[in-house]
Amino acid sequence: MRADSGPDVHAALRGWGRPQRAVVAVLLCVALPLAIFASTLAEMVATWWRSQVFTHCFLVFPAFAYLVWRERDTLADRPVRPAPAALIGVAACGFLVVLGNLAAALTPSFFALIGAAIFTVVAVLGWQFAAAIWVPLLFLFFAVPFGEVFVPQLIDWTADFTVAALVASGIPVYREGPNFIIPSGSWSVVDACSGIRYLLASMFAGWLYAWLTYRSTGRRLAFMLASVIVPIVANWVRAYLIVLLAHLSDNTIATGVDHFVYGWLFFGVVIGLLFWVGNFFREDDRAEPTRRVAPAPARAAVAWRGVLPVAFAAFVLLAGWQAAAPWLAGRSDDRPVVVQPVQPAHGWEVVAAAGMDWSPDLRAPAATLAQVFRKNGRQVALHVGVYRNQSQASELVNSTNSLEATLHQPWLFVSNVSAPIDFGRGPVEVNTALAKSRGESLVVRQWYWIDGDIVTSDARAKAGLALQRLRGGSDTSAWVSISAIDREGSEQAHASLRAFAVEMGPAVEAALRDTAAR
C-alpha cells in the first residue's frame, strides 16, 4: 500500500500552461512599479479610504485581473516580443512620479504610476501582446482618485437646472451663484450636491459593463456615453425634486438626513433603469471578434528568454528614480518661519486687525500674517499663509485651502473668476471672488507667491514648487489674499483693492522675499 501524499503537485504544474503564464506575466509587470513606488500607492489607497467619492477605486485592480484572465486564451496566441523602446515611457513615468511627490502633487504622481505600469507591460511583453488587453490596461486609470476638479462646473450646471425647473414650476427664485432663495427657504448647491460621486461610480460600472456585455464598438461607446450623461442629468432632477418636495411639504421632508437618503435612492433607481435598458441590447452571447496570432514555437521561446533582461532594465529605471528622490529633493529647510510684516507706504496706515469680518481657511501653514490697512476711508485686509518643507499635511496648493471661511459673518461666495490687477509692475491675472452677506459685498483677490512669481493656476504652482526642489532650493512659498468690504455693490471694494495693489504691491513683495530669505 502507498500513503496518500495529497494533491498531485506535478500534475498541477503540468496543467499550468501558456494562458496562465501569460496572465501571471501581465500581473507581475503591473505589480513591479506599484511595489517600487509603494509609498505613492499607499497614498493613493489612503485617498480612496478617506473620500467616499473614490470608494469604487478599491474594485479597479480586481476588475483588471478579471479582465486579463478573460483574455488568457487570446494572450496565449500572441507573440511575446519585448519592446525596449517602451522603456523610455517607463523612465519618463517614473520621473513624473518622483517629480509629483517632490511638488506634493498627488494626482499627477498617481497618473504617472499607472502609466509606468502600462509601459512596463508593453516593454516587457511587447506591443502585440499588450494590444490584446489595451482596454483592461486603460481601465487601470480608474484607480486614480481624480474628478473633483469638475465639481465647480457640476455645481453650476446643477444650480442652473434646479433654478430653471423651479421657475418653470411657478416658484419664484432669487439666485446668486450656487445659492438661491425661494419663498419657503434658502438653498445652496454645495460640493456634496454636485453629483461627482454618482458620476464616477456610474462611469466605473458602466464602462466595465459595456466592455463585458457588448461586442460591437458602437454599442460599447453608446453605453459608455450614457453612463456619463445619465448620472449628470439624474443629479439635476434629483436636486430639483429635493427642493420641490421640501417646498411643498413646508420643509418637513427631503431635508436633513432625508436629503441624502432620497438622493441615493433616486440615483439607485436611475442607474438600475440604465442597466435594465442596456440589458436589452446585450451581446455577450457572441464571441469577441479577436484576430488570433499564432507564433512559431521556436520564435516564442526566444522571445520569452528576452523578457528577463527588459524586465530587469525596467526595474533598474524605476528603482533608480525612487532611490534618487531624496537627492533630487535636496536638503530640507529646517529654519523656523518668521513672517515679516508689510511696511505701510504711500499714505496707507496699519490699523487693528482684531475686527476682521473675514478670514480664509488655510490648512496647517508654517506661519500666518493678518494685517489691515487704511487710507482715505478705504480699508483693505491682507492675509498671508507661508509654507515650508511641504507635505500632504501642510502644502501650499491643497483643495482644503479655501476662501469660504468666516469669523463673524456668514459670507456666501457667489462667483470666483480670474481677473487682472496691477501690483506696480504690470497687470497679472489673479483669482477674484465675490461674496455677499446682509447687504454687504466682499471682494477677495487671491494668488500664490512662489520665488517672486505671482501664480494663480494650481498646476503652475505645483510645477514651480517642483522646479524649486529640483534646483536644490527651499520650497518656501505663500498663499496671499487682499480683501475689501463694500456696503453698496462692489465697485468701491474693487477700487480699494486696485489702489492697494499698485501702491502697496512692492511692499508686500519685499516682505515675502524677506520672509523666504530668513
C-alpha positions as CSV (number, residue, x, y, z in Angstrom):
1,M,0.0,0.0,0.0
2,R,1.1,3.6,-0.6
3,A,0.2,6.5,1.7
4,D,-1.9,9.3,0.1
5,S,0.5,12.2,-0.4
6,G,-2.2,14.7,-1.1
7,P,-2.8,16.7,-4.4
8,D,-0.6,15.8,-7.3
9,V,1.6,18.9,-7.4
10,H,3.5,17.8,-10.6
11,A,0.2,17.4,-12.4
12,A,-0.9,20.8,-11.3
13,L,2.3,22.3,-12.6
14,R,1.9,20.5,-15.9
15,G,-1.5,22.0,-16.3
16,W,-0.1,25.5,-15.8
17,G,0.0,26.3,-19.5
18,R,0.8,29.2,-21.7
19,P,-2.6,31.1,-21.0
20,Q,-1.9,31.1,-17.2
21,R,1.7,32.1,-17.6
22,A,0.6,35.0,-19.8
23,V,-1.8,36.3,-17.2
24,V,0.8,36.0,-14.4
25,A,3.3,37.8,-16.6
26,V,0.9,40.7,-17.1
27,L,0.1,41.0,-13.4
28,L,3.8,40.9,-12.4
29,C,4.6,43.7,-14.9
30,V,1.8,45.8,-13.4
31,A,2.9,45.0,-9.8
32,L,6.5,45.9,-10.5
33,P,6.1,49.8,-10.5
34,L,3.4,49.5,-7.8
35,A,5.9,47.7,-5.5
36,I,8.8,50.1,-6.2
37,F,6.7,53.2,-5.6
38,A,4.8,51.6,-2.7
39,S,4.6,54.9,-0.8
40,T,2.8,56.5,-3.7
41,L,0.5,53.5,-4.0
42,A,-0.2,53.8,-0.2
43,E,-1.1,57.5,-0.7
44,M,-3.5,56.5,-3.5
45,V,-5.2,53.8,-1.4
46,A,-5.4,56.3,1.6
47,T,-7.2,58.7,-0.7
48,W,-9.7,56.0,-1.6
49,W,-10.3,55.3,2.1
50,R,-10.7,59.0,3.1
51,S,-13.2,60.0,0.4
52,Q,-16.5,58.4,-0.3
53,V,-16.1,59.8,-3.8
54,F,-13.5,57.2,-4.7
55,T,-14.8,54.1,-3.0
56,H,-15.2,52.4,-6.4
57,C,-11.4,52.6,-6.8
58,F,-11.0,49.6,-4.5
59,L,-12.6,47.4,-7.2
60,V,-10.3,48.5,-10.1
61,F,-7.4,46.2,-9.6
62,P,-9.6,43.1,-9.0
63,A,-11.6,44.0,-12.1
64,F,-8.4,44.4,-14.1
65,A,-7.2,41.0,-13.1
66,Y,-10.5,39.5,-14.1
67,L,-10.5,41.3,-17.5
68,V,-7.0,40.0,-18.2
69,W,-8.0,36.5,-17.1
70,R,-10.9,36.6,-19.6
71,E,-8.3,37.2,-22.4
72,R,-5.9,34.4,-21.3
73,D,-6.5,32.3,-24.5
74,T,-6.0,35.3,-26.7
75,L,-2.9,36.2,-24.8
76,A,-1.6,32.6,-25.2
77,D,-1.7,33.1,-29.0
78,R,0.1,36.4,-29.0
79,P,3.9,36.5,-29.6
80,V,5.9,37.8,-26.7
81,R,8.4,40.2,-28.2
82,P,9.8,42.7,-25.7
83,A,9.9,46.3,-26.8
84,P,12.9,48.0,-25.3
85,A,11.9,51.3,-26.9
86,A,8.9,51.4,-24.4
87,L,11.5,51.7,-21.6
88,I,11.6,55.4,-22.5
89,G,8.0,55.6,-21.3
90,V,8.8,53.6,-18.2
91,A,11.6,56.0,-17.3
92,A,9.5,59.1,-18.1
93,C,6.6,57.9,-15.9
94,G,9.0,57.0,-13.1
95,F,10.5,60.5,-13.2
96,L,7.0,62.1,-13.2
97,V,6.1,60.0,-10.1
98,V,9.1,61.4,-8.3
99,L,8.5,64.9,-9.6
100,G,4.9,64.9,-8.4
101,N,5.9,63.7,-5.0
102,L,8.5,66.5,-4.8
103,A,5.8,69.0,-5.5
104,A,3.3,67.3,-3.2
105,A,1.1,66.9,-6.4
106,L,-0.5,63.5,-5.7
107,T,-2.8,63.3,-8.7
108,P,0.0,63.7,-11.4
109,S,2.0,61.1,-9.4
110,F,-0.9,58.7,-9.4
111,F,-1.4,59.0,-13.2
112,A,2.3,58.6,-13.8
113,L,2.3,55.4,-11.6
114,I,-0.4,53.8,-13.7
115,G,1.4,55.0,-16.8
116,A,4.5,53.3,-15.6
117,A,2.6,50.0,-15.1
118,I,1.2,50.1,-18.6
119,F,4.6,51.0,-20.2
120,T,6.2,48.1,-18.2
121,V,3.7,45.7,-19.7
122,V,4.5,47.0,-23.2
123,A,8.3,47.0,-22.7
124,V,8.5,43.5,-21.2
125,L,5.8,41.7,-23.2
126,G,5.7,43.7,-26.4
127,W,3.2,45.8,-28.4
128,Q,1.3,42.9,-30.0
129,F,0.8,41.2,-26.6
130,A,-0.3,44.5,-24.9
131,A,-2.7,45.3,-27.8
132,A,-4.8,42.2,-26.8
133,I,-5.5,43.8,-23.4
134,W,-5.4,47.6,-24.2
135,V,-8.8,48.2,-22.8
136,P,-8.1,46.5,-19.4
137,L,-4.8,48.4,-19.3
138,L,-6.6,51.7,-19.8
139,F,-9.2,50.6,-17.3
140,L,-6.4,50.9,-14.7
141,F,-6.7,54.7,-14.8
142,F,-10.0,54.4,-12.9
143,A,-7.8,53.6,-9.9
144,V,-6.6,57.3,-9.9
145,P,-8.7,59.3,-7.5
146,F,-9.4,62.1,-9.9
147,G,-12.5,64.1,-10.8
148,E,-13.0,66.6,-8.0
149,V,-11.7,69.3,-10.4
150,F,-15.0,69.1,-12.2
151,V,-17.0,69.8,-9.1
152,P,-17.4,73.6,-9.6
153,Q,-18.7,73.1,-13.2
154,L,-21.1,70.3,-12.0
155,I,-22.3,72.7,-9.2
156,D,-23.0,75.4,-11.8
157,W,-24.9,73.0,-14.0
158,T,-27.0,71.7,-11.1
159,A,-27.8,75.1,-9.9
160,D,-28.8,76.3,-13.5
161,F,-31.1,73.3,-14.0
162,T,-32.7,73.5,-10.5
163,V,-33.4,77.2,-10.7
164,A,-34.8,76.9,-14.2
165,A,-37.0,73.9,-13.2
166,L,-38.3,75.8,-10.1
167,V,-39.2,78.8,-12.2
168,A,-40.9,76.6,-14.8
169,S,-42.9,75.1,-11.8
170,G,-44.2,78.6,-10.9
171,I,-41.9,79.1,-7.9
172,P,-40.2,82.5,-7.7
173,V,-36.4,82.2,-7.2
174,Y,-33.7,84.7,-6.3
175,R,-30.2,83.4,-7.2
176,E,-26.7,84.4,-6.5
177,G,-24.1,81.9,-7.8
178,P,-24.8,78.5,-6.3
179,N,-27.1,80.0,-3.7
180,F,-30.8,80.7,-4.2
181,I,-33.9,81.7,-2.2
182,I,-37.5,80.5,-2.7
183,P,-40.5,81.5,-0.5
184,S,-40.1,78.5,1.8
185,G,-36.4,79.0,2.5
186,S,-32.8,79.3,1.1
187,W,-30.7,76.6,-0.6
188,S,-27.1,76.2,-1.6
189,V,-25.7,73.7,-4.2
190,V,-22.6,72.6,-2.4
191,D,-19.9,70.0,-3.2
192,A,-22.0,67.1,-2.0
193,C,-24.8,68.2,-4.4
194,S,-22.5,68.3,-7.4
195,G,-23.2,64.6,-8.2
196,I,-19.5,63.7,-8.6
197,R,-19.9,60.6,-6.6
198,Y,-22.8,59.4,-8.8
199,L,-20.9,60.3,-11.9
200,L,-17.6,58.5,-11.1
201,A,-19.4,55.4,-9.8
202,S,-21.6,55.3,-12.8
203,M,-18.7,55.6,-15.2
204,F,-16.8,52.8,-13.5
205,A,-19.7,50.4,-13.5
206,G,-21.0,51.5,-16.9
207,W,-17.7,51.2,-18.8
208,L,-17.0,47.8,-17.2
209,Y,-20.5,46.6,-18.1
210,A,-20.1,47.9,-21.7
211,W,-16.9,46.0,-22.2
212,L,-18.2,42.8,-20.7
213,T,-21.7,42.8,-22.2
214,Y,-21.3,44.2,-25.8
215,R,-19.1,43.2,-28.7
216,S,-19.7,45.9,-31.2
217,T,-17.8,49.2,-30.8
218,G,-20.9,51.3,-31.4
219,R,-22.9,49.7,-28.6
220,R,-20.0,49.9,-26.2
221,L,-19.4,53.6,-26.9
222,A,-23.1,54.4,-26.7
223,F,-23.5,52.8,-23.3
224,M,-20.2,54.4,-22.0
225,L,-21.6,57.8,-23.1
226,A,-24.9,57.0,-21.4
227,S,-23.1,56.2,-18.2
228,V,-21.7,59.7,-18.2
229,I,-24.8,61.7,-19.3
230,V,-27.4,59.9,-17.3
231,P,-26.0,60.4,-13.8
232,I,-25.3,64.1,-14.6
233,V,-28.9,64.7,-15.7
234,A,-30.2,62.5,-12.9
235,N,-28.4,64.6,-10.4
236,W,-30.1,67.7,-11.8
237,V,-33.5,66.1,-11.5
238,R,-32.6,64.8,-8.0
239,A,-31.7,68.3,-6.8
240,Y,-34.8,69.8,-8.3
241,L,-37.1,67.2,-6.7
242,I,-35.5,67.6,-3.3
243,V,-36.1,71.3,-3.3
244,L,-39.6,70.9,-4.7
245,L,-40.5,68.2,-2.1
246,A,-39.2,70.4,0.7
247,H,-41.1,73.4,-0.6
248,L,-44.4,71.6,-1.0
249,S,-44.1,69.9,2.4
250,D,-43.2,73.1,4.2
251,N,-39.7,71.7,4.8
252,T,-40.8,68.6,6.6
253,I,-39.4,66.1,4.1
254,A,-36.3,65.9,1.9
255,T,-34.3,67.9,4.4
256,G,-31.6,66.8,6.9
257,V,-30.8,63.1,6.6
258,D,-33.8,62.6,4.3
259,H,-32.0,64.8,1.8
260,F,-29.2,62.2,1.3
261,V,-31.4,59.2,1.6
262,Y,-33.7,60.4,-1.1
263,G,-30.7,61.3,-3.2
264,W,-29.1,57.9,-3.1
265,L,-32.4,56.1,-3.6
266,F,-33.2,58.2,-6.6
267,F,-29.7,57.6,-8.0
268,G,-30.0,53.8,-7.4
269,V,-33.3,53.7,-9.3
270,V,-32.0,55.7,-12.2
271,I,-28.8,53.7,-12.6
272,G,-30.8,50.5,-12.3
273,L,-33.0,51.7,-15.1
274,L,-29.9,52.4,-17.2
275,F,-28.6,48.9,-16.8
276,W,-32.1,47.4,-17.3
277,V,-32.4,49.2,-20.7
278,G,-28.8,48.3,-21.6
279,N,-29.6,44.6,-20.9
280,F,-32.0,44.5,-23.9
281,F,-29.0,45.1,-26.3
282,R,-26.5,42.7,-24.7
283,E,-24.2,40.8,-27.0
284,D,-22.2,38.7,-24.5
285,D,-23.6,35.5,-26.2
286,R,-21.4,36.3,-29.2
287,A,-17.7,35.6,-29.5
288,E,-15.3,38.5,-29.2
289,P,-14.1,39.5,-32.7
290,T,-10.4,38.9,-31.9
291,R,-7.7,38.2,-34.5
292,R,-5.7,35.2,-33.3
293,V,-2.0,35.4,-33.9
294,A,-0.1,32.1,-33.6
295,P,3.6,32.5,-33.3
296,A,6.1,29.7,-34.2
297,P,7.1,27.8,-31.0
298,A,10.8,28.4,-31.6
299,R,10.2,32.1,-32.0
300,A,8.1,32.3,-28.9
301,A,10.8,30.5,-26.9
302,V,13.4,33.0,-27.9
303,A,11.0,35.9,-27.1
304,W,10.3,34.6,-23.6
305,R,14.1,34.4,-23.0
306,G,14.3,38.1,-23.9
307,V,11.8,39.1,-21.3
308,L,14.1,39.0,-18.2
309,P,16.7,41.5,-19.5
310,V,14.0,44.0,-20.3
311,A,12.2,43.4,-17.1
312,F,15.4,43.9,-15.2
313,A,16.0,47.2,-17.1
314,A,12.6,48.4,-16.2
315,F,13.3,47.5,-12.5
316,V,16.6,49.4,-12.6
317,L,15.0,52.5,-14.2
318,L,12.1,52.7,-11.7
319,A,14.2,51.8,-8.7
320,G,16.8,54.3,-9.8
321,W,14.3,57.2,-9.8
322,Q,12.9,56.1,-6.4
323,A,16.5,55.9,-5.0
324,A,17.3,59.3,-6.5
325,A,14.2,61.0,-5.0
326,P,15.9,62.2,-1.7
327,W,18.9,63.6,-3.7
328,L,16.6,65.4,-6.1
329,A,14.6,66.8,-3.3
330,G,17.8,68.4,-1.9
331,R,18.2,69.3,1.7
332,S,15.2,70.2,3.8
333,D,14.8,73.7,5.0
334,D,14.6,73.4,8.8
335,R,14.6,77.1,9.6
336,P,11.5,78.3,11.5
337,V,9.3,80.6,9.5
338,V,9.2,84.2,10.7
339,V,6.7,86.2,8.7
340,Q,7.9,89.7,8.1
341,P,5.0,92.3,8.4
342,V,4.3,94.5,5.4
343,Q,5.5,98.1,6.0
344,P,3.0,100.8,5.1
345,A,3.7,103.1,2.2
346,H,2.1,105.8,0.1
347,G,-0.2,107.0,2.9
348,W,-1.6,103.6,3.9
349,E,-1.7,103.0,7.6
350,V,-1.8,99.8,9.6
351,V,-4.9,99.5,11.8
352,A,-6.0,96.9,14.3
353,A,-6.8,93.5,12.7
354,A,-8.9,92.2,15.6
355,G,-12.2,93.3,14.0
356,M,-11.7,91.5,10.7
357,D,-15.0,90.4,9.1
358,W,-13.5,87.6,7.0
359,S,-10.5,85.2,7.1
360,P,-9.5,82.4,4.8
361,D,-9.4,78.8,5.8
362,L,-5.8,77.6,5.3
363,R,-4.6,74.1,6.2
364,A,-1.6,73.9,8.5
365,P,0.6,76.8,7.2
366,A,4.0,77.1,8.8
367,A,3.1,80.7,9.8
368,T,0.4,83.3,9.0
369,L,0.1,87.1,8.8
370,A,-3.0,89.2,9.0
371,Q,-2.9,93.0,8.6
372,V,-5.5,95.7,7.9
373,F,-4.5,98.8,6.1
374,R,-6.5,102.1,5.7
375,K,-6.2,105.2,3.5
376,N,-8.7,107.9,2.8
377,G,-11.6,105.9,4.1
378,R,-10.6,102.8,2.1
379,Q,-9.8,99.6,4.1
380,V,-8.0,96.5,2.8
381,A,-7.2,93.3,4.7
382,L,-4.1,91.3,3.9
383,H,-3.8,87.6,4.7
384,V,-0.7,85.5,4.1
385,G,-0.1,81.8,4.8
386,V,3.6,80.8,4.5
387,Y,4.5,77.1,3.7
388,R,7.9,75.5,4.1
389,N,9.1,71.8,4.0
390,Q,5.7,71.0,2.4
391,S,4.0,67.6,2.8
392,Q,0.5,66.2,2.3
393,A,-0.4,67.5,5.8
394,S,0.9,71.0,5.1
395,E,1.1,72.2,1.5
396,L,0.5,75.4,-0.4
397,V,-1.8,74.0,-3.1
398,N,-4.5,72.0,-1.5
399,S,-8.2,71.5,-2.0
400,T,-8.8,72.2,1.6
401,N,-7.3,75.7,1.4
402,S,-10.5,77.7,0.9
403,L,-11.8,81.3,0.8
404,E,-15.1,80.1,2.3
405,A,-14.4,80.6,6.0
406,T,-15.7,83.3,8.3
407,L,-15.0,84.8,11.7
408,H,-18.2,86.7,12.3
409,Q,-20.4,86.8,9.2
410,P,-21.9,84.0,7.0
411,W,-20.5,85.1,3.7
412,L,-21.9,83.3,0.7
413,F,-19.4,83.2,-2.2
414,V,-21.3,83.7,-5.4
415,S,-18.5,83.9,-8.0
416,N,-14.8,83.1,-8.5
417,V,-13.1,84.2,-11.7
418,S,-9.7,85.2,-12.9
419,A,-9.2,88.9,-13.4
420,P,-6.2,91.2,-13.9
421,I,-4.7,93.5,-11.3
422,D,-1.6,95.7,-11.3
423,F,0.9,95.2,-8.4
424,G,3.1,98.0,-9.7
425,R,4.9,96.0,-12.3
426,G,2.2,95.5,-14.9
427,P,-1.2,93.6,-14.7
428,V,-1.3,90.0,-13.8
429,E,-4.2,87.6,-13.5
430,V,-5.3,86.6,-10.0
431,N,-8.3,84.8,-8.6
432,T,-11.2,87.2,-7.9
433,A,-14.0,86.1,-5.7
434,L,-17.3,87.9,-4.7
435,A,-19.3,87.1,-1.6
436,K,-22.5,88.5,-0.2
437,S,-23.8,88.9,3.4
438,R,-26.7,91.0,4.7
439,G,-26.5,93.7,2.1
440,E,-22.7,93.8,2.0
441,S,-20.3,92.7,-0.6
442,L,-16.8,91.1,0.0
443,V,-14.3,91.1,-2.8
444,V,-11.2,88.9,-2.4
445,R,-8.1,88.8,-4.7
446,Q,-6.0,85.7,-4.1
447,W,-2.8,84.3,-5.6
448,Y,0.3,82.1,-4.8
449,W,3.7,83.6,-4.3
450,I,6.5,81.3,-5.4
451,D,10.1,82.6,-5.5
452,G,8.9,86.1,-6.6
453,D,6.4,84.9,-9.1
454,I,2.7,85.5,-8.8
455,V,0.8,82.3,-9.8
456,T,-2.9,81.6,-9.8
457,S,-3.0,78.2,-11.6
458,D,-2.7,75.2,-9.2
459,A,-0.9,73.2,-11.9
460,R,1.6,76.0,-12.5
461,A,2.1,76.4,-8.7
462,K,2.8,72.7,-8.4
463,A,5.3,72.8,-11.3
464,G,7.0,75.9,-9.8
465,L,7.4,74.2,-6.4
466,A,8.8,71.0,-8.1
467,L,11.3,73.1,-10.0
468,Q,12.4,74.8,-6.8
469,R,13.1,71.5,-5.2
470,L,14.9,70.1,-8.3
471,R,17.2,73.2,-8.1
472,G,18.0,72.3,-4.5
473,G,16.3,75.4,-3.1
474,S,13.8,75.9,-0.4
475,D,10.1,75.4,-1.2
476,T,9.2,78.4,0.9
477,S,6.1,79.9,-0.7
478,A,3.0,81.8,0.3
479,W,-0.8,81.9,-0.1
480,V,-1.8,85.5,-0.3
481,S,-5.0,87.4,-0.4
482,I,-6.3,91.0,-0.2
483,S,-9.9,91.7,0.6
484,A,-12.3,94.7,1.0
485,I,-15.9,95.1,2.0
486,D,-18.4,97.4,0.3
487,R,-21.6,98.5,1.8
488,E,-23.3,99.1,-1.5
489,G,-22.5,96.9,-4.5
490,S,-18.8,96.0,-5.0
491,E,-17.3,98.8,-7.2
492,Q,-15.8,100.6,-4.2
493,A,-14.2,97.4,-2.9
494,H,-12.7,96.7,-6.3
495,A,-11.3,100.3,-6.5
496,S,-9.8,99.9,-3.0
497,L,-8.1,96.7,-4.0
498,R,-6.7,98.2,-7.2
499,A,-5.3,101.2,-5.4
500,F,-3.8,99.0,-2.7
501,A,-2.2,96.6,-5.2
502,V,-0.5,99.4,-7.1
503,E,0.7,101.4,-4.1
504,M,1.4,98.5,-1.6
505,G,2.4,95.7,-4.1
506,P,6.1,96.4,-3.9
507,A,5.9,96.4,0.0
508,V,4.1,93.1,0.0
509,E,6.7,91.6,-2.4
510,A,9.6,92.9,-0.2
511,A,8.0,91.4,3.0
512,L,7.6,88.0,1.2
513,R,11.1,87.9,-0.1
514,D,12.4,88.9,3.4
515,T,10.4,86.0,4.9
516,A,11.7,83.5,2.4
517,A,15.3,84.6,3.0
518,R,15.1,84.2,6.8
